[in-house]
């Protein structure tokens, strides 16, 4: 350790390499008497250091204090989960004086966060409120208290800062918690507290206590609002009527981005140092550089705002007078450098230094960088793995503990295989460094640390994945999320939607209405038909209705009881039957054909996998395993990989292609654009370097001479993997031995193109990849004709792209592009037509003369296009102005803002793909979908844009295809048109008929019998059947629950549904219990062929479906022994006489009769 002062006036700690710094930090924290604070350069470092420290010292309490993810002087608020972490830190640190935070503890924060002033400490004193099971709490007061703390009341809790009330249940997502909690009240007493899953809404583990904290740094109390009004007028003078910020705050309403005026809400602000007065301090290396960089950024953003604001001293400019933005001076909100350094100098502080001074070279306790075994510098003649294991054995003999840090499954497999070969014993169950210290027998441990390079001293040696296998990206896998959580519910009904009744055809849904039937309320769906006819469908029979879909223009309502509907349905059924038989025939032919078994050469395959520079997600690994199984099965593969943009589909293709190439067959990879072909060619060539695999490219970016050479090599079998555009479909292309066809971004290819590709070889393996499968493909997957692998797990640090739909606004566009430029990034500006490019380029030049742009479109020559893209990707230009040529697969992590001009002119899949071009790193990305405010949007365009704004969660590609299916219609599975037969019967019924047709064709049975078996029994027991609005307030949720209830058939399914209702909404009301009884009775009715039951105080009348009973002789025998209490009327209805004055007796009696009839059948 060196006591020499650094520029910041801190003691330098040598050998503090990444990873080793956590080990050193743990020692400092333990010796601190008043806690500790460590300042890192950025949020990525915060995450890495926190995880590393948790490994070395899991007993140390880590309080993360991240920076806002919005930029200074932004219009958007910071992300709620980040604010939640900050609020958690404020409240916990404010309670330190009350000895509520036990030592040892550390606050890890960033330069950006430490420089920014904070709400005053006194605001959080005593604000930590703990709730416990058994405690008395008045629900109404608690709700008001939460609103005052910045929480928002919603129908359903999904993210930090939300709460919901349903009867006795109180859901809340608290800051500092990873999942929301559900409080169940008994009167005014807390009966239970449970965590629940925000996706499924089902409860998980129990909790005894929870801590209530504020959820916003701006709490709109009376004092805060008054303070804001006074200070705002002081700074900016009289307020205009169009100043929305002032208007919203004055009325006690939250405003997007109001946090950027934080100093105006409080009489004084503090800093993070105010919350940690007795804490020691340590700093990252090169911190001063980060301080300067951050302060410069703040200054630049302030200046860019100020020059557009006359009140702040800027010039009046009519072009930019649209939205008012008065920026507050930086000194009010941020520490300047001298103040920051002064605060640091007042503390006992250390600065981490990764280097070793000349005096310390011989000090073995100091950490130094580990060896890089992947480097050729080790010994060119020597096997690098041999060098690695010889070194590990040497360290073990010297009693130095060796920690091997591996983050990917493929690297783990490779290392374990190698360790077995070199006869090494490894401890595979190491959770943290305490396990290492306690172990006396083992000296080699498998661990997971988020660091790139290894380090060592005289006690431990950490060797990382990158040290062994070469450069990798610091990306950790997320836990797997269910694929169905990403599939959007397109079945929600809204007033005015077209619906299809299985018997009566197309009508218009007119809301939910409670009908009084014999003094009992019964929820019914009201459906309007042609000629003012109305139909009331009981909620338990909701299964007879399906949604028509969104494309309802020009669709006529049917007449109730008319014959036209049945004729249309019958005709379509015949067409679907023919189509399904054709599909199944194609699929069956592939199944009975043999294809070459492609088996991985595992030593080479594992080595190839270890060169993947990211960590595989669980979904990705599963998709890879499924593809490898398929191509090794001996039958032709036909698999669809549906993975969201940037979720790692290319790696699946790489591994499949590698296995195929080494198995001796050729691989054809077809992509829609020349740019994507070039990108894939570079990626595949780089990954296959050093392996016996020859990769070639065919596109218009390749010279004619090279094309002829590649064609000859393909024919001769000298090319193993060929990547190209439609040129590969040409009949002039001949393969020596094509074994695997990979189609990327398949929504861009027509069916004729794809069929031509399959014609290349009938027993070829086919792998199709897309982020937004066209509805035809999605439908095929749902119909069971194709195998589907869903990659729905996002990479770590991937943030959802903030999406804004807005009229074109020069101020907003300038702000978006300049913000990107200031943070060192680039922007895409996309136009729907080539003819738009010139006008938009001129407009950009007028708004932002200081930015540089380059144009790209499909009609440019190949050389010009390649030059433009190369110049842009190398950072020579700030903006790429292009058509949707950039839509497919381009990977440019520095581009994190996209402006889509006249977004209403793009299709939904196009918009989604375009937005996917940004947000491919851990930087917040922004998408601006602009529209012409003078032109009215078509209903379809409006719906597309609404979907885009709604689906800004990560992993929405699959649910997007469901929306696309709904908006455009599914079309004919074999046809080229995207909209088709669906207009005749609606989207849901079409899918149902298609599934049934495919199933019937597959089993070679007539679907007629199956359809005849499907009817929806009508039950009337005189009981109230509904989900009361007081129990489930949200109408959409009630309709979804009715739909799900109607689809239940087995007792265990009904019991699970009942438990879920109890879990999510509280004690079941009598009406809901009645609904579930009706659902059980419906299920028995289907088994006993009863289509209608009417029960009253004197018994029940049963109507048989088509007047038939499965065992007529048994029924006659049963009736004859019933002592005249059961009779058959002349209209074939069964009359059962009973005394059922009590409703419960009536329900029980119906169950008894149905079970008796079921015994006769069985």
FIMIVO-773821 format. One record per residue (C-alpha): residue in one letter; x, z, y. Coordinates in steps of 0.25 Angstrom, whole numbers, plus 5000, padded with zeros to 4 digits. Each point is the difference from the previous one (the first is absolute). Last residue first. Layout:
% FIMIVO-773821
aXZY
...
***
This chain:
% FIMIVO-773821
x472149274819
x498849945005
x499150124996
x501050105005
x499949935014
x498550015000
x500250154998
x501050015011
x499149925010
x498950104997
x500850135002
x500649945013
x498649975005
x499650154997
x501250055007
x499749935013
x498550044999
x500350144997
x500950015012
x498949945008
x499050114996
x498649954997
x500549934988
x498850024989
x500349884991
x499349874995
x501049884997
x499449865003
x500849894994
x499749865007
x499749884991
x498949955010
x499050054989
x500550145001
x500950074990
x499850144998
x500850135000
x499350145000
x499149964989
x500650094990
x501449945001
x500249964986
x499449865002
x500949985012
x501350024993
x499649914988
x499649895010
x501350015007
x500850004987
x499349874996
x500349945014
x501550035000
x500749935012
x498750015008
x499449875007
x498949995011
x501049915008
x500650135005
x499150114995
x499150085010
x500050154998
x498850085006
x500250155002
x499350144999
x498950085007
x500850055012
x500649865003
x501049904994
x500149855002
x501149944992
x500449855000
x501049904993
x500150074987
x500949934990
x500550134993
x501449995004
x499749955014
x499050125002
x501050104996
x501049955011
x498850005010
x499750154996
x501450045003
x499949935014
x498750075002
x500650134997
x501149975010
x499049975011
x499350124997
x501350085001
x500149935014
x498650045004
x500350154996
x501250015009
x501450004994
x500950105005
x501249955008
x500349865005
x501349954994
x500150104988
x498650014997
x499849845001
x501349994991
x499450094990
x498749924999
x500849874999
x500850064988
x498750054994
x499449865001
x501249944994
x500050104989
x498549974997
x500349854999
x499349895009
x500450015014
x499849875008
x498850055008
x500950135004
x501149915006
x499049925009
x499350125004
x501450065004
x500349885008
x498750005007
x500250155004
x501449975005
x499549895009
x498950095005
x501050115004
x499350145000
x500150044986
x499350134998
x499150005012
x499749854998
x499450044987
x500549934987
x498649954995
x499050024988
x498950095003
x499250024987
x498749944996
x500649954987
x500149855003
x501149924993
x500249855000
x501049954990
x501049895005
x500149894990
x501249944992
x499749984986
x499549865003
x501349975007
x500850034988
x499049924991
x500249885009
x501550015001
x500149924987
x501250044992
x501349934999
x500750145002
x500949935011
x498849915005
x499150125001
x501150095008
x500349885009
x498549985003
x499850155002
x501250015010
x499449875007
x498650065001
x500650135006
x500949935010
x498849915004
x499150125001
x501050075009
x500349885010
x498649955002
x499149914992
x499949865005
x501150025011
x501050044989
x500049864994
x501149965009
x500950045011
x501549994998
x500049854996
x501049954990
x499250024987
x500350074987
x499650145004
x498949955008
x499950075013
x500150155003
x499350015013
x500749995013
x499850145006
x499750084987
x501249944992
x500850015013
x499750155000
x500450014986
x501249935003
x500350105011
x499850114990
x501249954992
x500949975012
x499750145007
x501250074995
x500450075013
x498850045008
x499749905012
x498749964993
x499050035011
x500649925011
x500249884990
x498650024995
x499450005014
x500849875003
x499449934988
x498650055003
x500049955014
x500649864995
x498849994990
x499050045011
x500549895009
x500750055012
x499549975014
x501049945009
x500450055014
x500850124994
x500949904992
x500650094989
x501350074998
x500450064987
x501250105003
x500850054989
x501050125002
x501150054991
x500550144999
x501450004994
x500350034986
x500249864996
x499149884996
x499050035011
x499849865004
x499849874992
x498850074994
x499249985012
x500149854997
x499650024986
x498750085004
x499649905011
x500249884990
x499250074989
x498950035010
x499949855005
x500649975014
x499349945012
x499550145004
x501450045003
x500149925012
x501550035002
x500550104990
x501150095006
x501050064990
x500950125003
x501050064990
x501049894997
x501350064997
x499650014985
x500049854999
x499449964986
x499249875000
x499050004988
x499049905005
x499350005014
x501249955008
x499549865000
x498750065006
x500449935013
x501250055008
x500650075012
x501250084995
x500350105011
x501350085004
x501049894997
x501450004994
x499750114991
x500649944987
x498649984995
x499649925012
x501249915000
x499849974985
x498549975001
x500349905012
x501149944992
x499249984988
x498849945007
x501049915008
x500649954987
x498749984993
x499449925011
x498950075007
x498649974996
x499850144993
x500250085012
x501150095007
x500350035014
x501150095006
x499850105011
x500950085010
x499550125008
x500350035014
x498949905006
x499050094994
x498649975005
x500349865006
x500949964988
x498950054990
x498949915007
x500949884999
x500350024985
x498550024998
x499749875006
x501049934992
x499650064987
x498549985000
x500149864995
x500750054988
x498750074996
x499750144996
x501050075008
x501050114996
x500950085009
x501050084991
x500850105007
x501550064999
x500650145000
x501050085008
x499150115005
x499949935013
x499749874995
x498850064992
x499550075012
x500149875008
x499249934990
x498950105000
x500050035015
x500049855003
x498849984991
x499250125005
x500249955015
x499749864997
x498750044993
x499349904990
x498750074995
x500350114990
x500250034985
x501150114998
x500750034987
x501050104998
x500849964988
x500050114989
x501450074999
x500949974989
x501050125000
x499950004984
x499649874994
x498549984998
x499350024986
x498949904997
x500749914990
x498849954992
x500349924987
x498849914996
x499849934986
x499249875001
x498649974994
x499550145001
x498949975010
x500650095011
x501349914999
x499249885001
x499350055012
x501350045007
x500549864997
x498749935006
x500050105011
x501449965005
x501050104996
x500550075013
x501550054998
x500349904989
x500849974988
x499749914988
x500850014987
x499849894990
x500749994986
x500049854996
x499349964987
x499349885006
x501249955007
x500149925013
x498550004999
x499950145006
x500749965013
x498949895001
x498950104998
x500650085011
x500149885010
x498549964996
x499650155003
x500549995014
x501250085004
x500150095012
x499350124993
x501250004990
x501050075009
x501049984989
x499849924987
x501050034989
x500049914988
x500850044988
x500549924988
x500449875005
x501049934990
x500749885005
x499149985012
x499649875006
x499649985015
x499549865003
x498650054998
x500150085013
x499550144999
x501450065003
x500049925014
x498850095003
x501050115004
x501350044993
x500850104992
x500749954987
x500550114990
x500949964988
x500649875005
x501049934990
x498849964991
x500349855001
x498749975006
x500250115010
x501449955003
x499549865003
x498950055009
x501050095007
x501049895003
x498949915005
x499650115010
x501450025004
x500149865004
x498750015007
x500450115008
x499350144998
x499250065012
x498949914995
x499850084987
x500750024987
x500950124997
x501050034989
x500450134992
x501050004989
x500050124991
x501250054993
x500150135008
x501050035011
x499049965011
x498650014995
x499650095011
x500649925011
x499449874995
x498650064998
x500050055014
x500649885007
x499049914992
x498950095003
x500249995015
x500249854999
x498749984993
x499350095009
x500549915012
x499649874993
x498650054998
x498950024989
x500950064988
x500249954986
x501050074991
x500449924988
x500850084989
x500849934989
x500150054986
x501350054993
x499650154998
x501050035011
x499149925010
x498750074995
x500650145002
x500549965014
x498749945004
x499250124995
x500950095008
x500049925013
x498549984999
x499750155000
x501150025011
x499249905008
x498750084999
x500750125007
x498950065009
x500449925013
x498649945001
x499050074990
x500249974985
x499049924992
x500849954988
x499249914992
x500349974985
x499949884991
x501050024989
x500149904989
x500150074986
x501250054993
x499950145005
x501450005008
x499449935012
x498950105001
x500850134997
x501049965011
x498849975010
x499350144996
x501350075002
x500349945013
x498650035005
x500150154995
x501450015008
x499349955012
x498950094999
x500950124999
x500849965012
x501449944998
x501150055008
x500749905009
x501349915000
x499749944986
x501449994994
x499750104989
x498949904995
x501149904997
x500950104993
x498850044992
x499749864996
x501449974996
x500150124990
x498549974997
x500049864996
x498649995003
x499049934990
x499349875003
x499149964988
x499849855001
x498549975001
x499049994989
x498649955002
x498850084996
x499950085013
x500249885009
x498949924993
x499150135001
x500250005015
x499749855002
x498850024990
x499650125008
x500049935013
x499249884994
x498950094994
x499950085013
x499849875008
x498949954990
x499350145000
x500150015015
x499349875002
x498950044991
x499950135007
x499949935013
x498849924995
x499350134995
x500250075014
x499549895008
x498749994991
x499850155000
x500150005016
x499149885002
x498850064992
x499550095011
x499650154997
x500550045014
x500449885007
x501549975002
x500750025013
x500749885005
x501649995002
x500449925012
x501150105004
x500250114990
x501549994997
x500250165000
x499650024985
x498750004992
x500150144997
x499450054987
x498750064996
x499450034986
x501150114999
x499250085012
x499050044989
x500350155002
x499849985015
x498649954998
x499849865005
x498949985011
x499649855001
x499549945013
x499349865002
x500049955015
x499949864995
x501449994995
x500650134994
x500350145006
x500750104992
x499850155002
x500950094991
x499350124995
x500250155001
x498950074993
x499350125006
x498950074991
x498650035005
x499449904991
x501049895004
x500550025014
x501049895003
x501450045007
x500649875006
x501449944999
x500249885009
x499549865002
x500849924989
x499649855001
x499549924988
x500649904990
x499550004986
x498850074994
x500450034986
x501550045002
x499850045014
x501049945009
x500450065014
x500249955014
x500550105010
x499050035011
x500350154999
x501450034994
x500450004985
x501350054995
x500449914988
x501349955006
x500750134995
x501449975003
x501049994988
x501250095005
x499650124992
x499749924988
x501549984999
x500350144998
x501150065008
x501450014994
x501050105006
x500849935010
x501449954996
x501250035009
x500749905009
x501450015005
x500449864998
x501149974990
x501449955000
x500850004987
x499850054986
x500850124998
x500350055014
x498649955004
x499450084990
x500750135005
x501150084995
x500050155005
x501350084996
x500050155001
x500950125001
x501449945005
x499349905010
x499249884998
x499149905006
x499149884996
x499449895008
x498549965003
x499350135001
x498550034996
x500550104989
x499450004986
x500750074989
x500749974986
x501050114997
x501450004994
x500750144998
x499150064989
x500350134993
x500050105011
x498749965008
x499650105011
x500749925011
x499449874996
x498650054998
x500150075014
x500449865005
x498649954998
x499049944989
x501149964989
x499349964987
x500949894996
x501250084996
x501049904995
x500950004988
x501049885000
x500449924988
x500549875008
x498949914994
x499050115001
x500450015015
x499849855001
x498650004995
x499650125009
x500649935012
x499249874997
x498750074998
x500250085013
x500449885007
x498749934996
x499150125002
x500550015015
x500550125008
x501350044994
x500950115005
x501150044990
x500550145002
x501350044995
x500550144999
x501550025002
x500550084988
x501449925001
x499649954986
x498749955005
x500749935012
x500849924990
x498849964991
x499349955012
x501249925005
x500149934986
x498549985000
x500149925014
x501349934996
x499349954987
x498849965008
x500849915010
x500749934988
x501449985004
x500849885004
x499550005014
x500350155001
x499350095010
x500049915012
x498949914994
x499050105005
x498850044991
x500950134996
x499950045014
x500950135001
x499450135007
x500150025015
x500750145003
x499450145000
x500950115005
x500350114990
x501349924996
x500750035013
x501249904999
x499549905010
x499650125010
x501149995010
x499849845002
x498650025003
x498949974990
x498849915004
x498550024998
x499950095012
x498850095001
x499950075013
x499850155001
x499350095010
x499950145004
x499049985011
x500149995016
x500849874999
x498849934993
x499050045012
x501149955010
x500249874992
x498549975001
x499950035015
x501249915003
x499449894991
x498650005007
x498950074993
x498749924999
x498550025004
x500150035015
x501349945002
x499549864995
x499149985011
x498549994996
x499549854997
x498749965007
x499449904991
x498849925005
x499549884992
x499849865006
x500950005012
x501149934993
x499949865005
x499550045014
x501450065002
x500250125010
x501550045000
x500450134994
x500150135007
x499250094990
x498749975007
x500349855000
x500150014984
x500649874993
x501450045004
x499850144996
x499649974985
x501249924997
x500950105008
x499450114991
x500349924988
x501449985004
x500350145004
x499450064987
x500949904992
x501250045008
x499850144997
x499949974985
x501349925000
x500750115008
x499650114991
x500349914987
x501449985005
x500150155003
x499650034985
x501249924994
x500150104989
x498750084997
x499850145007
x500050144997
x499350125007
x499950154998
x498650065002
x499750115010
x499149935010
x499349914989
x498749965007
x500649985014
x501049914993
x498949914996
x499749985015
x499150065010
x498949945009
x499450065013
x498650005007
x499449934988
x499149874999
x500949915009
x501250024992
x499349934988
x499849875007
x500549924988
x499150084991
x498849935006
x500449884990
x498649974996
x499050095008
x499350124996
x498850055007
x499850125009
x499249925011
x501250015009
x500949954989
x499249884998
x499849965014
x501550025004
x500549914988
x498949905003
x500549975014
x498949895004
x499450095010
x501350015008
x500750145002
x500550045013
x501550045000
x500949974989
x500950134998
x499150105007
x498849934994
x500550014986
x500550155003
x498650055004
x499249924989
x501050044989
x500050155004
x498550005000
x499949944986
x501150104995
x499350125006
x498649964994
x500749984986
x500349864995
x501250034991
x501149905001
x501050024990
x499049974990
x499750064986
x499950155003
x500250094989
x499250074989
x500850064988
x499450004986
x499850114990
x499750024985
x500149864996
x499449934988
x500549874994
x499349875000
x498749965006
x499449855000
x499949925013
x500549884991
x500949955012
x500350135008
x500350084987
x499650145001
x500650145002
x499150124997
x499550125008
x498950094994
x498950095004
x500350015015
x498950095005
x498949965011
x499049974989
x500849964988
x501049905006
x500849904992
x501349965008
x500649874996
x501449975003
x500749875004
x501449964994
x501450005004
x499850125010
x500950035012
x498849965009
x498650034994
x499149904994
x498650074999
x498850004991
x498950105002
x499050014989
x498750095001
x499249885004
x500949885003
x501050035012
x501249915003
x501350025006
x501149905005
x501450035006
x500849954989
x499449884992
x498949974991
x498850095002
x498649944999
x498950015009
x500950025012
x500250125009
x501349995009
x501050115001
x500750035013
x500150155000
x498750015008
x499349914990
x500550104989
x499450125008
x498749945001
x499949974985
x500550154997
x498850055010
x499049924992
x500650054986
x500050145003
x501150064992
x500150134991
x501250004991
x499850004985
x501149894998
x501050015011
x500149935014
x501350025008
x500149975015
x501349965006
x499749995015
x500650145003
x501049935010
x499849854999
x499649985015
x501150105004
x501149904995
x499649905010
x499749864996
x501349924997
x501049935007
x500749874994
x501550014999
x499950074986
x499049904994
x500849885004
x501350074995
x499450034987
x499550134993
x500350094989
x499650145002
x500650104990
x499650134993
x500750114992
x499350095004
x498550034999
x499049935010
x498950115003
x501050095007
x499050015012
x501149945009
x500149884990
x498549985003
x500249905011
x501049934990
x498849984990
x499049965010
x501049895006
x500549954987
x498649984994
x499649935013
x501249914998
x499649974986
x498649975004
x500549915011
x500749924989
x498849994992
x499149965011
x500949885004
x500450005015
x498949965010
x500049855005
x500249955014
x501550035000
x500850065012
x501150034990
x499949944986
x499050044990
x500650074987
x500050135006
x501350084997
x500150094987
x500050155000
x500250044985
x500150144997
x500850024987
x499950144994
x501350034991
x499850034986
x500149864995
x501550005004
x500849894995
x498849914997
x499250045012
x501249975009
x500149864994
x498549975002
x500050065015
x501349925003
x499449874995
x498750015007
x500650055013
x501049894999
x498949894999
x499350075012
x501249985010
x501450065004
x499950144994
x499950135007
x500150134992
x499350135004
x500350134993
x499450144998
x500350135007
x501150064992
x500749884995
x500950014988
x499149944991
x499749885009
x501549975001
x500250004985
x498849914998
x500549905011
x501349984992
x499249964988
x499149915008
x501249945007
x500649964987
x498849914998
x500549915012
x501450045002
x500350135007
x501549994997
x500450085012
x499250105008
x500349995015
x499650125009
x499249955011
x500249975015
x499349875000
x501349935002
x500650074988
x500750135000
x501150034990
x499750114990
x500249914988
x499550044986
***
